[in-house]
């Protein structure tokens, strides 16, 4: 019985109850997006790429002044297939004149397609990412 439970634990999240991503506002959603971006490429100068069946576009806008600075980073994630969707993610960061962070926020908006389809893809990606980590931890 214990061996069977260990096998289930090593597989990682397998059902909707086992995943953390529930909405586009959850912290787990933003962590997952950052994991996918990091997994896709290490060259942050790239502005477009395809990863795991989704097309990604990244744009960054910066301003640096003597009393404050800000940066707005946008990701447009599109699944072009039948039942596809388009999701916009925005990260906004502000710093004072001494480069100390004064505000940071992020949000996401589904621009087209069905919310359920986008969440389905995100949950599948979360299960995929978590599964190898669970197996490696169990082996240690």
C-alpha positions as CSV (number, residue, x, y, z in Angstrom):
1,X,0.0,0.0,0.0
2,X,2.8,2.4,0.9
3,X,4.6,1.6,-2.4
4,X,1.4,2.3,-4.4
5,X,1.0,5.7,-2.6
6,X,4.6,6.5,-3.3
7,X,4.1,5.8,-7.0
8,X,1.0,8.1,-7.1
9,X,3.0,10.9,-5.2
10,X,5.9,10.6,-7.8
11,X,3.6,11.1,-10.8
12,X,2.8,14.7,-9.6
13,X,-0.6,16.4,-10.1
14,X,-2.9,14.2,-12.3
15,X,-6.4,15.8,-11.8
16,X,-7.8,19.3,-11.5
17,X,-7.9,18.9,-7.7
18,X,-4.1,18.4,-7.8
19,X,-3.1,21.5,-9.8
20,X,-2.9,25.1,-8.4
21,X,-3.9,27.1,-11.5
22,X,-7.5,28.0,-11.1
23,X,-7.8,31.5,-12.5
24,X,-5.7,34.1,-14.4
25,X,-5.2,36.0,-11.1
26,X,-3.8,33.2,-9.0
27,X,-0.1,33.6,-7.9
28,X,0.3,30.0,-9.2
29,X,-0.8,31.1,-12.7
30,X,2.0,33.8,-12.8
31,X,4.6,31.3,-11.4
32,X,3.6,28.8,-14.2
33,X,3.9,31.5,-16.9
34,X,7.4,32.4,-15.6
35,X,8.4,28.7,-15.6
36,X,7.2,28.3,-19.2
37,X,9.1,31.5,-20.3
38,X,12.3,30.2,-18.6
39,X,11.8,26.8,-20.1
40,X,11.3,28.1,-23.6
41,X,14.5,30.1,-24.1
42,X,17.3,31.7,-22.2
43,X,17.8,34.6,-24.7
44,X,15.5,37.3,-23.3
45,X,16.3,39.5,-26.2
46,X,14.1,37.3,-28.4
47,X,10.6,38.8,-28.8
48,X,8.8,35.9,-30.5
49,X,9.0,32.1,-30.1
50,X,6.8,29.0,-30.1
51,X,6.8,26.7,-27.2
52,X,4.5,23.7,-26.3
53,X,2.0,24.5,-29.1
54,X,1.6,28.2,-28.2
55,X,3.0,31.2,-30.0
56,X,4.6,33.8,-27.6
57,X,5.2,37.5,-28.2
58,X,7.1,39.6,-25.6
59,X,7.4,43.4,-25.6
60,X,9.0,45.5,-23.0
61,X,8.7,49.3,-22.5
62,X,11.1,51.1,-20.1
63,X,11.5,54.6,-18.8
64,X,14.3,55.8,-16.5
65,X,14.2,59.2,-14.9
66,X,16.0,61.0,-12.1
67,X,13.1,60.5,-9.6
68,X,11.5,57.2,-10.8
69,X,11.7,54.5,-13.4
70,X,9.3,52.0,-14.7
71,X,9.1,48.9,-16.9
72,X,6.1,47.3,-18.5
73,X,6.5,43.8,-19.9
74,X,3.8,42.2,-22.0
75,X,3.4,38.6,-23.1
76,X,0.8,37.7,-25.7
77,X,0.3,33.9,-25.7
78,X,-1.7,32.4,-28.5
79,X,-2.9,28.8,-29.3
80,X,-3.7,29.0,-33.0
81,X,-5.4,25.6,-33.4
82,X,-9.2,24.9,-33.4
83,X,-10.5,25.9,-30.1
84,X,-7.6,28.2,-29.7
85,X,-7.3,31.3,-27.5
86,X,-5.3,34.4,-27.0
87,X,-4.1,35.6,-23.5
88,X,-2.4,38.9,-22.6
89,X,-0.2,39.0,-19.5
90,X,1.2,42.4,-18.3
91,X,3.8,43.0,-15.6
92,X,4.4,46.5,-14.4
93,X,7.4,47.5,-12.1
94,X,8.3,50.9,-10.6
95,X,11.5,52.0,-8.9
96,X,12.4,55.2,-7.0
97,X,15.4,57.4,-7.8
98,X,17.6,55.1,-5.7
99,X,16.5,52.0,-7.7
100,X,14.4,50.7,-4.7
101,X,11.2,49.0,-5.8
102,X,8.1,51.0,-5.0
103,X,5.4,49.1,-6.8
104,X,4.9,45.9,-8.8
105,X,1.7,44.4,-10.3
106,X,0.8,41.9,-12.8
107,X,-2.5,40.9,-14.5
108,X,-3.8,38.8,-17.3
109,X,-6.8,39.0,-19.7
110,X,-8.2,36.4,-22.1
111,X,-8.5,38.4,-25.3
112,X,-10.2,35.6,-27.4
113,X,-11.3,32.0,-27.1
114,X,-12.8,30.1,-24.2
115,X,-11.4,30.5,-20.7
116,X,-11.9,26.8,-20.1
117,X,-9.7,25.9,-23.0
118,X,-6.9,28.2,-21.9
119,X,-7.1,26.9,-18.3
120,X,-7.1,23.3,-19.6
121,X,-3.8,23.9,-21.5
122,X,-2.3,25.7,-18.4
123,X,-3.3,22.9,-16.1
124,X,-1.8,20.3,-18.4
125,X,1.5,22.3,-18.5
126,X,1.5,22.5,-14.7
127,X,1.0,18.8,-14.4
128,X,3.8,18.2,-17.0
129,X,6.2,20.5,-15.2
130,X,5.4,19.2,-11.7
131,X,5.7,15.5,-12.6
132,X,9.5,15.3,-13.2
133,X,10.2,17.3,-10.1
134,X,8.1,15.0,-8.0
135,X,9.9,11.9,-9.4
136,X,13.3,13.4,-8.8
137,X,12.4,14.4,-5.2
138,X,11.2,10.9,-4.5
139,X,14.4,9.4,-5.9
140,X,16.6,11.5,-3.5
